[in-house]
């Protein structure tokens, strides 16, 4: 009898220990999930690979269609070979003050963001929404969330939030902007840049250590992937600063862009192409210059391999 009681007691203790262990493990995992923000990587390249739009994980293979700020513009963008469509958003300058697709100094457009999003629904292209007005962000994010389930491609959210080299324009307040876009999905790419300027026949400064450190401080606690749009004409003098910035998180990437009147050499971009993982540098530059960069990089690598 005593032996039976002892066996029953041992089984009860064992059962309680197992129950306590399961309860503790479940609570611990729940606490970790709630206490630690989920940090997402940039899935843009993986998406286009799955769709067969690119053959390798090379961000340089992602093409861009710009300023799709009209009915004709979005129609052309959807028919183009570009994988990403970019458009600018402001609030209409008179009632009804809906979010519209326009770039300052324009104050009106023939297409609203609501209608623009309806056009891109079920398209396999990605979209980049470039905010030029802080007031336009919150109502635009609400419209975006209404159609979120029908958007197939990557979503990038862009704004200049800090002052950069030669920048005279006023950036959007970073805290206010990030608060307004915080309702987006963790996989959305935040494209966070600096206001910049460039002038011919002068020594234009690049991105300083102070600038990149300030940007890293803003972005270090974000859960979304972040790409930093950087101006091609300012990159020759900025390699070490921007390389350091990318080293701070695997969620970070660069998107190289250029203005029509900027003057720069393809060789200025060679250190970025050769010394940074090709998955982490997008090139939003003219096709001819991009082709030259790829060719120059490939030939340089062959020379290094052959010892010439």
C-alpha positions in Angstrom: 0.0 0.0 0.0 2.8 2.4 1.0 4.6 1.7 -2.3 1.4 2.4 -4.3 0.9 5.7 -2.5 4.5 6.7 -3.1 4.3 5.9 -6.8 1.1 7.9 -7.1 2.7 10.8 -5.3 5.7 10.7 -7.6 3.5 10.7 -10.7 1.6 13.7 -9.3 4.8 15.6 -8.7 6.1 14.7 -12.1 2.8 15.9 -13.7 2.9 19.2 -11.8 6.6 19.8 -12.8 5.7 19.2 -16.5 2.7 21.5 -16.2 4.8 24.2 -14.5 7.5 23.9 -17.2 5.0 24.2 -20.0 3.3 27.2 -18.4 6.6 28.9 -17.8 7.8 28.3 -21.4 4.6 29.6 -22.9 4.7 32.7 -20.7 8.3 33.3 -21.4 7.9 33.1 -25.2 4.8 35.3 -25.0 6.8 37.9 -23.0 9.7 37.8 -25.4 7.4 38.3 -28.4 5.6 41.2 -26.8 8.8 42.8 -25.4 11.0 42.5 -28.4 9.9 44.2 -31.6 10.0 42.0 -34.7 12.6 43.3 -37.1 11.9 42.6 -40.8 14.4 42.5 -43.6 13.8 44.0 -47.1 11.9 41.4 -49.1 11.9 43.4 -52.3 14.4 41.3 -54.1 13.0 38.0 -52.9 9.6 39.0 -54.2 10.8 39.9 -57.7 12.9 36.7 -57.7 9.8 34.6 -56.9 7.9 36.3 -59.7 10.7 35.6 -62.2 11.3 39.4 -62.8 15.0 39.2 -61.9 17.5 36.3 -62.0 19.8 37.2 -59.2 19.7 38.9 -55.8 21.1 42.1 -57.3 19.4 45.3 -56.4 20.8 47.0 -59.5 18.3 44.8 -61.6 15.3 46.6 -60.1 14.2 49.3 -62.5 12.2 52.4 -61.6 9.4 54.4 -63.2 9.3 58.0 -62.0 6.7 60.7 -61.4 3.6 58.7 -62.1 1.6 61.6 -60.9 -1.3 61.6 -63.4 -3.8 59.2 -65.0 -1.5 58.9 -68.1 1.6 58.6 -65.9 0.3 55.6 -63.9 -1.0 53.9 -67.0 2.4 54.3 -68.6 4.2 53.0 -65.5 2.0 49.9 -65.3 2.7 49.1 -69.0 6.5 49.8 -68.6 9.2 47.2 -67.9 10.0 48.9 -64.7 9.5 46.9 -61.5 8.9 49.8 -59.1 6.6 52.8 -59.7 7.3 56.0 -57.9 4.8 58.9 -57.3 4.7 62.0 -55.2 1.9 62.8 -52.7 0.7 66.2 -51.4 -2.6 67.5 -50.1 -4.7 69.3 -52.7 -4.4 73.0 -52.3 -8.1 73.6 -52.0 -11.2 71.8 -50.8 -11.7 68.9 -50.9 -8.1 68.6 -49.5 -7.6 64.9 -50.5 -4.2 63.4 -50.9 -3.3 63.8 -54.6 -0.4 62.7 -56.8 1.7 65.8 -57.5 5.1 67.3 -56.9 5.5 70.8 -55.5 5.1 73.5 -56.6 2.0 71.9 -58.1 -1.1 72.1 -55.9 -3.5 70.0 -58.0 -3.5 66.8 -60.0 -6.0 64.9 -62.2 -5.7 61.9 -60.0 -6.1 61.3 -56.3 -4.2 58.8 -54.2 -7.5 56.9 -53.8 -7.8 56.5 -57.6 -4.1 55.9 -58.0 -4.1 53.0 -55.6 -7.1 51.5 -57.4 -5.1 51.4 -60.6 -2.2 49.5 -59.0 -4.3 46.9 -57.3 -3.4 43.4 -58.4 -0.4 44.6 -60.3 2.8 42.7 -59.6 4.8 45.9 -59.6 6.0 47.5 -56.4 5.2 51.1 -55.4 7.1 53.9 -53.8 5.1 56.7 -52.3 7.1 59.9 -51.9 5.6 62.3 -49.3 6.2 66.0 -49.9 3.8 67.1 -47.2 3.6 65.9 -43.6 -0.1 66.7 -43.5 -0.7 64.2 -46.4 0.9 61.3 -44.5 -1.9 60.2 -42.1 -4.8 60.3 -44.5 -2.7 58.6 -47.1 -1.7 55.8 -44.8 -5.4 55.2 -44.0 -6.2 54.9 -47.8 -3.2 52.6 -48.1 -4.5 50.3 -45.3 -7.9 50.1 -47.0 -6.4 48.4 -50.0 -3.5 46.6 -48.3 -4.9 43.1 -48.8 -5.0 43.6 -52.6 -1.5 45.0 -53.1 0.8 42.3 -54.4 4.1 44.0 -54.7 6.5 45.7 -52.3 5.5 49.0 -50.7 8.1 51.7 -50.1 7.3 54.8 -48.0 9.6 57.8 -48.8 10.4 61.2 -47.2 13.3 63.4 -46.6 13.5 63.7 -42.8 16.9 65.3 -42.1 18.9 68.1 -43.6 21.8 66.9 -45.8 24.6 68.3 -47.9 23.6 71.5 -49.6 19.9 71.0 -48.6 17.9 74.1 -48.5 14.4 72.6 -48.4 12.8 71.9 -45.0 12.7 68.2 -44.2 9.6 66.6 -42.7 9.8 66.2 -39.0 11.2 62.7 -38.4 9.3 61.9 -35.2 6.0 63.1 -36.7 6.6 61.3 -40.0 7.6 58.0 -38.3 4.6 58.2 -36.0 2.2 58.7 -38.9 3.6 55.7 -40.8 3.9 53.4 -37.8 0.6 51.6 -38.6 2.1 50.2 -41.8 3.1 46.5 -42.1 6.6 45.6 -40.7 7.6 44.6 -44.2 7.1 48.0 -45.7 10.4 49.6 -46.7 10.9 53.0 -45.1 12.9 55.2 -47.5 14.4 57.9 -45.3 16.6 60.5 -46.8 18.2 63.9 -46.4 17.4 67.1 -48.2 20.3 67.8 -50.6 21.5 70.3 -53.1 24.1 70.2 -55.9 25.7 73.1 -57.9 28.1 73.0 -60.9 31.6 74.4 -60.7 31.9 74.2 -56.9 33.2 71.7 -54.4 30.0 70.1 -53.2 30.2 68.5 -49.8 29.2 64.9 -49.2 27.3 63.2 -46.5 29.2 64.0 -43.3 29.8 61.8 -40.3 27.4 63.9 -38.3 24.7 63.4 -40.9 24.9 59.6 -41.0 25.2 59.3 -37.3 22.1 61.4 -36.8 20.2 59.2 -39.3 21.3 56.0 -37.6 20.1 57.4 -34.3 16.7 58.0 -35.8 16.5 54.6 -37.4 18.1 52.2 -34.9 14.9 51.3 -33.0 12.7 50.9 -36.1 11.3 47.5 -36.9 10.9 48.0 -40.6 13.6 47.7 -43.2 15.1 51.0 -44.1 16.7 52.3 -47.4 18.6 55.5 -47.5 18.2 57.5 -50.8 21.5 59.1 -51.6 22.4 61.5 -54.4 24.9 60.1 -56.9 26.7 63.4 -57.4 27.6 63.4 -53.7 28.8 59.8 -53.3 32.5 60.1 -54.3 33.3 61.9 -51.1 30.9 59.9 -48.9 31.9 56.2 -49.2 33.3 55.6 -45.7 30.4 57.4 -44.0 27.7 55.4 -45.9 29.5 52.2 -45.6 29.6 52.7 -41.9 25.9 53.4 -41.9 25.1 50.1 -43.6 27.3 48.2 -41.1 25.0 49.3 -38.3 22.1 47.0 -39.3 21.4 44.3 -41.8 18.0 46.0 -42.3 19.7 49.0 -44.0 20.3 49.5 -47.7 21.1 52.4 -50.1 19.1 53.7 -53.1 21.3 55.8 -55.4 19.4 58.5 -57.3 20.2 61.5 -59.4 18.7 64.7 -60.6 18.5 65.5 -64.3 21.1 68.4 -64.1 23.5 66.6 -61.8 27.0 65.9 -63.1 28.9 62.9 -61.9 31.0 60.0 -63.1 30.1 56.3 -63.2 33.5 55.7 -61.6 32.2 57.6 -58.5 29.8 54.6 -57.8 32.4 51.9 -58.4 33.4 51.6 -54.7 29.7 51.0 -53.8 29.2 48.4 -56.5 32.4 46.5 -55.7 32.7 46.7 -51.9 29.1 46.5 -50.7 26.8 43.5 -51.0 24.9 43.9 -54.2 21.7 43.1 -52.5 22.0 46.3 -50.5 22.4 49.0 -53.1 19.6 50.0 -55.4 20.4 52.2 -58.4 17.6 54.6 -59.4 19.7 56.2 -62.2 19.4 56.3 -66.1 19.7 52.9 -67.8 22.7 53.9 -69.8 24.7 54.9 -66.8 23.6 51.8 -64.9 24.7 49.6 -67.8 28.1 51.4 -67.8 28.5 50.8 -64.1 27.8 47.1 -64.4 30.2 46.7 -67.3 32.9 48.7 -65.6 32.5 46.8 -62.3 32.6 43.4 -64.2 35.7 44.3 -66.2 37.5 45.6 -63.1 36.8 42.4 -61.2 38.1 40.4 -64.1 41.3 42.5 -64.1 41.7 41.9 -60.4 41.2 38.1 -60.8 43.7 37.9 -63.6 46.2 39.9 -61.7 46.5 42.7 -64.4 
